[in-house]
Amino acid sequence: MKIKDHFLTQETFEIIETEILGIWKTHPVPQNISVYYESDDYISHHQDSGSFKEKIYKFLQNFNLKYKQNILLDSVKKGSKVLDYGCGAGEFLKKIENDFELYGFEPDVSARIISQKKTNSIQFISSLSDIEDNTLDAITLWHVFEHIENQEEILQIFYNKLTPHGKLIIAVPNPTSYDAKKYKEFWAAYDVPRHLFHFSKNGMIKLMNNRFWKVSKIKPLLLDSYYISALSEKYKKSSLIWLKGLITGTISNFKALKTGEYSSLIYIIEKK
């Protein structure tokens, strides 16, 4: 399938299935991939303008953060050592800073500066080598794993950093969801070329169920279907994008009650 970079450059890329059925890769991967992130819109909302739209966004964001917090608290005990890998503007770290001993990693300088201003109790690292092996109880990646090209290498490093039976929590978009099938090449969560990989539920299970890891639970990110659907409508140049996004997002979540194919999925993965 050919997909346009609707978000920024309007360039066209191709989605090619890998040797693992149900996992696709963006082709070609630009050598200057960093320039495809150079937009103020790409950093998560972090300023409170006081507008009604911003208040609604913050309300929904807090719902999502609380949901993620509960998943982490169900996975590891309070006081555990947790790394949020690709922590962005630091909203999740700020939410959970009273529950865990926290580390944050963020390669984008602008986002990292914003994140560091939000707390004094979190240790930000410049490299995974800054953390000793067998010391982390959990590593979280919220819509980050799909951006990583050297996944085999990074998974090995994560494995080394986690304690026995430590948890790897990965949230990624699902290209076999209802909204993905509806919007096809306009589906916003393809987000080429920034999203280098695209994981179906079956593909992710095949990737992570091996002699090192075991997928123990799969949870939905319910609000993603609405945001992704609205953004997809925008890319299609539709009218009433939020209304249409609301309708499609609701249909997608309703259908996923039976299929499990939500727009975004969270995989709770245990180190063997």
RAMO-V575172 format. One record per residue. N is the residue number from 1. RES is the residue in one letter. BURIAL is 1 if it has 16 or more other C-alpha atoms within 10 Angstrom, else 0. Layout:
N & RES & BURIAL
N & RES & BURIAL
This chain:
1 & M & 0
2 & K & 0
3 & I & 1
4 & K & 1
5 & D & 1
6 & H & 1
7 & F & 1
8 & L & 1
9 & T & 0
10 & Q & 0
11 & E & 0
12 & T & 0
13 & F & 1
14 & E & 1
15 & I & 1
16 & I & 1
17 & E & 1
18 & T & 0
19 & E & 0
20 & I & 0
21 & L & 0
22 & G & 1
23 & I & 1
24 & W & 1
25 & K & 1
26 & T & 1
27 & H & 1
28 & P & 0
29 & V & 1
30 & P & 0
31 & Q & 0
32 & N & 0
33 & I & 0
34 & S & 0
35 & V & 0
36 & Y & 1
37 & Y & 0
38 & E & 0
39 & S & 0
40 & D & 0
41 & D & 0
42 & Y & 0
43 & I & 0
44 & S & 0
45 & H & 0
46 & H & 0
47 & Q & 0
48 & D & 0
49 & S & 0
50 & G & 0
51 & S & 0
52 & F & 0
53 & K & 0
54 & E & 0
55 & K & 0
56 & I & 0
57 & Y & 0
58 & K & 1
59 & F & 0
60 & L & 0
61 & Q & 1
62 & N & 0
63 & F & 0
64 & N & 1
65 & L & 1
66 & K & 0
67 & Y & 0
68 & K & 1
69 & Q & 1
70 & N & 0
71 & I & 0
72 & L & 1
73 & L & 1
74 & D & 0
75 & S & 1
76 & V & 1
77 & K & 0
78 & K & 0
79 & G & 0
80 & S & 1
81 & K & 1
82 & V & 1
83 & L & 1
84 & D & 1
85 & Y & 1
86 & G & 1
87 & C & 1
88 & G & 1
89 & A & 1
90 & G & 1
91 & E & 1
92 & F & 1
93 & L & 1
94 & K & 1
95 & K & 0
96 & I & 1
97 & E & 1
98 & N & 0
99 & D & 1
100 & F & 1
101 & E & 1
102 & L & 1
103 & Y & 1
104 & G & 1
105 & F & 1
106 & E & 1
107 & P & 0
108 & D & 1
109 & V & 0
110 & S & 0
111 & A & 1
112 & R & 1
113 & I & 0
114 & I & 1
115 & S & 1
116 & Q & 1
117 & K & 0
118 & K & 0
119 & T & 0
120 & N & 0
121 & S & 0
122 & I & 1
123 & Q & 0
124 & F & 1
125 & I & 1
126 & S & 0
127 & S & 0
128 & L & 0
129 & S & 0
130 & D & 0
131 & I & 0
132 & E & 0
133 & D & 0
134 & N & 0
135 & T & 1
136 & L & 1
137 & D & 1
138 & A & 1
139 & I & 1
140 & T & 1
141 & L & 1
142 & W & 1
143 & H & 1
144 & V & 1
145 & F & 1
146 & E & 1
147 & H & 1
148 & I & 0
149 & E & 0
150 & N & 0
151 & Q & 0
152 & E & 0
153 & E & 0
154 & I & 0
155 & L & 1
156 & Q & 0
157 & I & 0
158 & F & 1
159 & Y & 1
160 & N & 1
161 & K & 1
162 & L & 1
163 & T & 1
164 & P & 0
165 & H & 0
166 & G & 1
167 & K & 1
168 & L & 1
169 & I & 1
170 & I & 1
171 & A & 1
172 & V & 1
173 & P & 1
174 & N & 1
175 & P & 1
176 & T & 1
177 & S & 1
178 & Y & 1
179 & D & 1
180 & A & 1
181 & K & 0
182 & K & 0
183 & Y & 1
184 & K & 1
185 & E & 1
186 & F & 1
187 & W & 1
188 & A & 1
189 & A & 1
190 & Y & 1
191 & D & 1
192 & V & 1
193 & P & 1
194 & R & 1
195 & H & 1
196 & L & 1
197 & F & 1
198 & H & 1
199 & F & 1
200 & S & 1
201 & K & 1
202 & N & 0
203 & G & 1
204 & M & 1
205 & I & 1
206 & K & 1
207 & L & 1
208 & M & 1
209 & N & 0
210 & N & 0
211 & R & 0
212 & F & 0
213 & W & 1
214 & K & 1
215 & V & 1
216 & S & 0
217 & K & 0
218 & I & 1
219 & K & 0
220 & P & 1
221 & L & 1
222 & L & 1
223 & L & 1
224 & D & 1
225 & S & 1
226 & Y & 1
227 & Y & 1
228 & I & 1
229 & S & 1
230 & A & 1
231 & L & 1
232 & S & 1
233 & E & 1
234 & K & 1
235 & Y & 1
236 & K & 1
237 & K & 0
238 & S & 0
239 & S & 0
240 & L & 0
241 & I & 1
242 & W & 1
243 & L & 0
244 & K & 1
245 & G & 1
246 & L & 1
247 & I & 0
248 & T & 1
249 & G & 1
250 & T & 1
251 & I & 0
252 & S & 1
253 & N & 1
254 & F & 0
255 & K & 0
256 & A & 1
257 & L & 0
258 & K & 0
259 & T & 0
260 & G & 1
261 & E & 1
262 & Y & 1
263 & S & 1
264 & S & 1
265 & L & 1
266 & I & 1
267 & Y & 1
268 & I & 1
269 & I & 1
270 & E & 1
271 & K & 1
272 & K & 0
